[in-house]
Structure formats: structure tokens, C-alpha cells
Amino acid sequence: SIGALRAANGGDYPEAPDIGLATANGLSWRTDATVARLAFWVADAPQHDQYAGAMAQDFSDARAKGIHLYPVSASGADELLEYTMRSGAQITGGRYLFLTDDSGIGDPHLVPSIPCYFVTKLEKAIIRMASIELSGIYVEPDAADVIRTGGNPRAGQCSLGDAGAVHVF
């Protein structure tokens, strides 16, 4: 179980998420239409540059299998990791998640370069993502679960000042 896993500050940077994603793609996923196929990818470092093509193939393979990727960016993340994770989520139909300094764990966390977001406990975010997957309907977090917000997310949209608004789906 995930609860039994422990991080041991491996000290290696970059990492090899291409191997983990290829392994996830090789699992025996149920194929009936009533099953939500989602995978959470937790990382604090990007892939090795020479495996960028393998990452792109992993994302494409996941999409072909109907696996929605939910990357979770942890402390130590940089812009390349955020870009790669956001790309993987977008290509596969998942959503990009990230830890913030509100978590109180790990080293400082990268402030995401997205205009609006809700900060909740990771457990609540994962449960909400699974619920969205199962229902097919976007829902915002319960107000009681919101620690803070980045930007101004309200009723499924984010105001971008003079540039208009971005709609959530």
C-alpha cells in the first residue's frame, strides 16, 4: 500500500520516471468502459534529458490505453518537472497536482506557474480527482477543505485581469 512506502532522500537528480510510467503502461488494466484508469506519479525531479522521447512515448501509450495521469509535484521540483508533469496530465486527460509549502513537509516547493488553484490537503485532492474521474463532472473542493487559493478561482473559472478568464473543465 502507499501508506507503507517511505522516501529516503535518494539525493539523485534527475530521476527515471520513464521507467515507472512504462511499467504502469505495461500493467493489466481492466478495459471495460465502466472502469476509471488513473495513475498518480509523485516526483521531485525531472527525467534525464536523453529520455525525453521515452517520456513522450509513455504519455502517448497511457493515452492510448485510456490511463489518465495525475502527476504530483513535490519539494525540489523545477520548471522542467512542472512542464513535463503538466504535459503528461494534459495529454492523458488527467490533472496536474502539486504540493505547496502549506504542507509543512520537505524542502521548499516550487510555486506553480498556473493562474489559479486551490490548496487542500493532498489526501483531499486525490479523493476529489478520483471522484471527478468516476463521475465525469468537475467539482471544486468543499470550502472547509480549502487552506488557501492561488489567484481567484470561483465557480469554475479564473479571472486573469485584463486578459479575461480561464474556464475549468
C-alpha positions in Angstrom: 0.0 0.0 0.0 1.1 3.6 -0.5 1.0 4.1 3.3 3.8 1.6 3.7 6.1 3.4 1.3 8.9 5.7 2.7 11.0 8.3 0.9 14.7 8.1 1.8 16.1 11.3 0.2 17.8 9.5 -2.6 19.9 12.5 -3.5 19.7 11.7 -7.2 18.7 14.4 -9.7 17.4 13.9 -12.3 15.3 10.7 -12.0 13.9 8.0 -14.3 10.1 8.4 -14.3 10.1 7.0 -17.8 10.8 3.5 -16.3 7.9 3.9 -13.8 5.5 5.2 -16.5 6.4 2.4 -18.9 5.8 -0.1 -16.1 2.4 1.4 -15.4 1.5 1.2 -19.1 2.5 -2.5 -19.0 0.2 -3.4 -16.2 -3.0 -5.4 -16.9 -5.5 -2.6 -16.7 -9.2 -3.5 -16.8 -10.6 -2.5 -20.2 -14.4 -2.3 -19.6 -15.9 1.1 -20.2 -17.2 1.4 -16.6 -13.7 1.5 -15.1 -11.7 4.6 -14.4 -8.0 4.1 -15.2 -5.9 6.6 -13.3 -2.3 6.6 -12.1 -0.6 9.0 -9.7 3.0 9.9 -10.4 4.8 11.5 -7.4 8.2 13.1 -8.1 10.6 15.8 -7.0 12.9 15.8 -10.0 12.5 15.7 -13.8 13.6 13.0 -16.2 17.1 12.7 -17.6 17.3 14.8 -20.8 18.1 11.8 -23.0 14.8 10.1 -22.0 12.5 13.0 -23.0 11.4 10.9 -26.1 10.7 8.0 -23.9 8.5 10.2 -21.7 6.6 11.4 -24.7 6.0 7.8 -25.8 4.9 6.9 -22.2 2.3 9.7 -22.3 1.1 8.6 -25.7 0.9 4.9 -24.6 -1.0 5.9 -21.5 -3.5 7.9 -23.6 -4.0 5.0 -26.0 -4.8 2.7 -23.0 -7.2 5.3 -21.5 -5.0 5.8 -18.5 -5.3 9.3 -17.0 -2.1 10.5 -15.4 -2.2 12.6 -12.2 1.3 13.8 -11.6 2.1 15.2 -8.1 5.0 17.6 -7.9 6.9 17.5 -4.6 9.6 19.6 -3.0 12.7 20.1 -5.1 10.7 20.3 -8.3 11.9 22.7 -11.0 10.3 24.2 -14.1 11.2 21.2 -16.3 9.4 18.8 -14.0 6.3 21.1 -13.8 6.2 21.3 -17.6 6.7 17.6 -18.1 4.0 16.7 -15.5 1.6 19.3 -16.8 2.1 17.9 -20.3 1.6 14.3 -19.2 -1.6 15.3 -17.4 -2.9 17.2 -20.4 -2.0 14.5 -23.0 -3.6 11.7 -20.9 -6.7 13.6 -19.7 -5.6 13.8 -16.0 -4.8 16.8 -13.9 -1.6 18.3 -12.5 -1.3 18.3 -8.7 1.4 19.8 -6.6 2.5 20.2 -3.0 2.9 23.7 -1.6 4.8 25.0 1.4 1.5 24.8 3.2 2.2 21.0 3.6 4.9 21.7 6.2 7.0 18.8 4.8 10.0 18.5 2.7 12.1 21.3 1.2 10.6 24.4 -0.3 8.1 23.7 -3.0 8.0 25.3 -6.5 5.2 27.9 -6.8 3.3 26.6 -9.9 3.1 28.7 -13.0 -0.7 28.4 -13.3 -3.0 31.3 -12.8 -5.5 29.8 -10.3 -5.6 26.9 -7.9 -7.0 25.6 -4.7 -4.7 24.4 -1.9 -6.1 21.5 0.1 -4.5 18.6 1.8 -3.1 16.1 -0.7 -5.5 13.4 0.6 -8.5 15.6 -0.2 -7.1 16.5 -3.6 -6.6 12.8 -4.6 -10.1 11.9 -3.4 -11.5 14.8 -5.4 -9.6 13.8 -8.5 -10.9 10.2 -8.2 -14.4 11.5 -7.8 -14.1 13.7 -10.9 -12.8 10.6 -12.8 -15.7 8.4 -11.7 -18.4 10.9 -12.2 -17.0 12.8 -15.3 -18.1 16.1 -13.6 -15.7 18.8 -12.4 -16.3 19.8 -8.8 -14.5 22.4 -6.7 -13.3 21.4 -3.3 -15.5 21.9 -0.3 -14.9 25.3 1.2 -14.0 23.8 4.5 -11.1 21.8 2.8 -9.6 24.9 1.2 -6.4 26.1 3.0 -5.9 29.0 0.6 -6.2 29.8 -3.1 -3.7 30.9 -5.7 -5.3 33.5 -8.0 -9.0 33.9 -7.8 -10.8 30.6 -8.7 -14.6 30.9 -8.4 -17.4 28.9 -9.9 -15.3 27.0 -12.4 -13.4 30.0 -13.8 -10.3 32.1 -13.0 -10.1 35.8 -13.6 -7.0 36.8 -15.4 -7.2 40.6 -15.0 -7.5 42.4 -18.3 -6.9 39.1 -20.3 -10.4 37.7 -19.5 -11.0 34.4 -17.7 -10.0 30.8 -18.0 -12.7 28.2 -17.6 -12.1 24.9 -15.7 -13.4 21.7 -17.1 
